[in-house]
Amino acid sequence: KLATTIPSEVVGEIHSVVVQKFSKLSLDDTLARVYFARICGTMAFSPDVSSSQQEEFYALLCSCVVDSNPRVWMEAVHCLAKGPWRKFETMTVTTRESAAQ
């Protein structure tokens, strides 16, 4: 069974790897991007994560929605659907020029 809370040191380590070292992550593999979306989704909606970190994870999750692989963007949408309704009320989805090509 998974723990119901995420220890703060684990949150800090995940934040360090995912957000601060994002440019160094190898996301060439489709499954790596799928699990990246899942991690971002878990952290974006976790009550154990600070609101500023949640916003960073949420932004990364939203960027997965415009992935070229259907498996990745469907997983990102699935993770977004698990979030609270208040996020959807204020959400705006825009495409980036590079993602649309």
N, C-alpha and C positions, 0 to 999 in steps of 0.2 A: 504494500500500500504506500502511496506517495505521501510525503509529509504535507500537512495542511498549511504550514507557513514556510517561508524561505528565509533562512538565516541571513542577517545583514552582510556578513562577510562573503557569502555566496552571491548575493545581489551585487555587491561591489566588484567581485571578480568577473561575473558575467557582463556587467556594464563596461568594465575595463576592456575585455576582449571584444565584445560585439560593437560597442559604440566608438570607443577611442581608437581601436585598432582595425576599424572596418575596412580601410583601404588595403590592409595586409591579409585579410581573410581570403581564402581560395574558394570562390563560389562558382567555379566552372561546372561542377557536377550538379545535375538537376536535384538529386536527393539532398545534397548539401544545402541548396536554396530552399527546399521544402522544410527541412528541419530548422533552418535559419528563420523562416517565417513562423514556425511553431514557437521557437524560443522567444522571438519578438512579441508574439501574441500573448504568451504566458506572462512575460514581464510587463507588457503594456497594461494589463488589466489586473495585476497582482496588487493586493492592498499592502504587501510588504515592501513595495518599491516606492521610492519618493516620487512626488508628482513630476518633478523635472526629468527624472529618469524615465518615468512612464511616457512622457511626451516624446522623448528621444526614441524609445522602442516603438511607440505608436507610429512615428514618422517613418521608421525603417520598415515596419509592417505594411504601411500604406504604399511604400515604394515597391513592395513585392507584388502588389496588385497589377502593376503594369509589366510584369515579367513576360518574356516572349513564350515561355512554356506554360501550357494550360494547367499542368499539374501543380506548378508553383503558384500561379495566381488564384487557382481554385482553393488551394490551402490557405492562402492569405485572406481570401474572402470568408472562408470558413472560420478562421480565427477572429476576423472582425465581427462576424455574426455572434460570437460568444460574448462580445463586449456589452457594456451597459447602453441603454437606449439614449442617454444624454449625450453620448459621443456621436451618435448618428444624427441627432438633431442639429448639431453644429458642424458636421463634417462637410467638407468640400473636396471633391475629387477633381484634380486637374491632371492633364498629361504633360509630361516634359517633352521638349522637342526631340531629345535623343531617344527617349523611350517609344515615341510614336513611329519612328522609322523602322 
